[in-house]
């Protein structure tokens, strides 16, 4: 599977399209390696980060992690994270992950592991990371 700069190790968004300037690549957001992508909050906001990938001939899975630091949610706010696959004309293929987090239900282990079997898919797909927040951020 040809995800370009999947771990953001280029130190920038090479290969990715992001919806706002509230995304940044930083060493603070790295799970492993040097860099990671971080969505930074400005109150009620929505962010998308996506990339078109070709999964033809790959019998594999999409694998990744995200984290929501506890300090990023306050004032009874929430963060909704949805990771999806779309066709190149933006028809939904699958929702890989979707959940809503508040101060009371943040992941205990910190980083959340996401894995999705793509062996039954082929061709170009769009991998989209969507974050909606009333008060928070994620990386």
Secondary structure by P-SEA (a helix, b strand, c coil): ccccccccccccccccccccccccccccccccccbbbbbbbcccbbbbbbbbbbcccccbbbbbcccccccccccccbbbbbbbccccccccccccccccccccccccccbbbbbbbccccccbbbbbbbbbbcccccc
